[in-house]
Every structure is written in C-alpha cells, then in structure tokens.
Amino acid sequence: MRILIANDDGIYSPGLAALAEVASTFGEVRLVAPDVEQSSMGHAITHSRPLTVRRTSLAGFDAWRVNGTPADCVALGAALWEGVDVVLSGINLGPNLGNSMWHSGTLAAAKQAALLGLRGIALSTSISDGEPRFEALSPFVARVLEVLLPARELTLVNVNLPEKPRGLRWTCQSVRHYDGKVVPGRDPMGREHQWITVIPIEGTEEGTDRRAVADGFVSITPLRLDLTDHEALAAAMARHPL
Ligand code: MN
C-alpha cells in the first residue's frame, strides 16, 4: 500500500514524524508537506505562482517540502508519485472538531485526496499544555489505521485523538456551536489590534466528535464532499417550483 502523508503544521512538525512512524508499519510512505506552517488555511490552492518540491532529510523517511498549502502538497504528491492508495494528514497539533473543520488545513489535505478520487484520512490531537506525547498516542493511531485502511468504502474521514485515549468511537460532526471569536488587544506600542481566536465550547451533544473527545475517546467521523442539503433541496423543490 502506498501512503502519502501531508499536514498543515509544516514538514518539521513532530506530529508528521509520529504519523509516518505508525503508517510505515502499514505500507510504503512518502511525506509531502508545507515548508512552513499553514494551519487554518483551509482548502486554498496556489495557482498564481509556480511551486517547488524539495527533498528534505527527516528521520530516514522519503520526505519533500513544498512552498504551498496542504492541498497543494497532496495535489503534487499524488501527481508525482504514482499509485497512491491513501492520503493521511496530520497528526495536527490541536483538534479539528465540529465547525473548525471548515478552516482546517489538516482536513483540507484529506479532502484534496478525496477530490482526486483517492481516500483521505485527517488526524488531529488535543493539547492542553506543552507538546503532545506521541508515544502514548501511537498505539491508538495504529488501531485507527487498522480499522480505516481496509474500509475502502470510507473515502474521507476526520479523526481526533484526546490526550489520553481510552477507546474509539464513531461520531458525527458537532455543528451546534462555532468557536471562533474576535478578541481585541494592544501591541507593545499601545496600538489596538484584533485577534481571531477560538474559545472553549461548553456542553457537547451526544454522538458528536466533541462529546467523544471530551469523554476521552478517539473520534472517527466519516465525511462526504457533497455539501448539498438534500432535505432542503427536496423541500425547496416542493415549495418553490421553478
Ligand atoms: Mn495545524
């Protein structure tokens, strides 16, 4: 199995190396990732300038850095390496739960794989303070891959790992709340500025990704590319015939 690995934290993120370690026990891995951090870049692609793919030294892995976005990395990786079966993205240093999926570069890399007719799996982890302890997470990443890699019908999956997992759960996306917030502040010169940040969300709904991670479970959410609200479409066609 050929496994292409990308992320949005950049080629030198410890999360990428941790994912590559585990993935290399399942197949042949190649790492193609942004040369600098591209978190919250969403699914942007670079079309206004050329991109370069440069080989880099990374713990013995076949690794390449790209001066582009996470989606660029998957597009280039899949074009330049024949026979890619699946794209793994992560492990992101921070969660990608609920509505934050819309901003996520980690998930965008997996979505790009799905757009190309490949399979994409995004993996992210919660961090309360300091660096994540990947040696504790790795057995759970392996269990996730044991479940998902043979499940060929799942073409796009979002996975979130709590800091100390105690099991795995199938979940749906929590869409009740949005955690983005604009917070005013001042720079060292006393000038006012604004930061777009995230606020903790209180209260989680049963069966969602947020609830699973809050309860200490690895959340596994199957996604789809089709954004159509089929219920709304049927209702609109009935109520407002064109
Ligand atoms: Mn990130």
Residues whose N, C-alpha, C, O or C-beta is under 5 A from the ligand:
A	BS01	MN	D8 D9 S39 N92 L93
